[in-house]
């Protein structure tokens, strides 16, 4: 979240991508950093033990959300 907030303050679109396990922490951190609307997208948990193919599937599932977060305002959440 720190990097996303820093880039956004500089006027550079940014999005945090994390596992759904960190959704609450990201929200709290964005608020604490003064940018509660900071863009974030969450992938299905877990990530650590995912195979390359599983990671590609996770990335594919949120790709459109990531692009949208970089192009329009609003906080994004977990992919359906």
N, C-alpha and C positions, 0 to 999 in steps of 0.2 A: 504494500500500500504506500510506503514511503516514496518509492520511485514513481508510482502512478501520480500521486499528489504533486510531487516535484515537477514532473513533466507538464501536468495540467496547469499548474501555476505559471509555467513558462509559456503557456499557450500551445503546447504540443500535445495532441491527442494521445491518450494512453489508456490502457486497460490492464487490470490485475486479473490473472488467471490462476485459479487455485482449486483444490479439491473442495467438495461440498462440506467437508468436515471443518473448514475454516471460514465458513460464511459468517457466523456470528462474530468471530474475531476480526474479520475484515471490516465489517460494519462498525464495530466499536473503534477500530483503529482509524478508519476514514473520518469518523466523527471527531475523534481526539485530535486528528491532524487538521481539522477545520474545513474539510471538504467531504461532507457526508454524501454528496452526489457523485463521488469518484466512481468511475466505471469499473465494474468487476463482473467476471463470468466464472461460474463454478462448474467443474466437471464431476462426474460420478466418482465416488470414492470406492475402493482404494486406488492409489496410483503406484505406490512403491513396488508392488509385486506384479504389476501389469506387464504383459508381453509387448513387444513392439507392435504387433497387430492390434492388441487391445488399446494401446495408446493412440494409434491411428484412428480407431473407432471413436474414442473419447474426443479427440481433436476434431474429427469430422462432425460429431454431434453438436459442437459449440461454435464451429467456424462462422456461421452466419451471425451469431450473437456477437462474436468478437468484432467482425466487420462493422456491424451496426453500432456497437459501443464506440468505435473509432470515428464514425461518421455522424452520429446524432447524439443529442443530449439524453440523459437518463441512465439510471443504474440498471444493469442487467443481472439476472439471477440464473439459477440452475436450469440447464437445458431440460426440455421435456423428455 
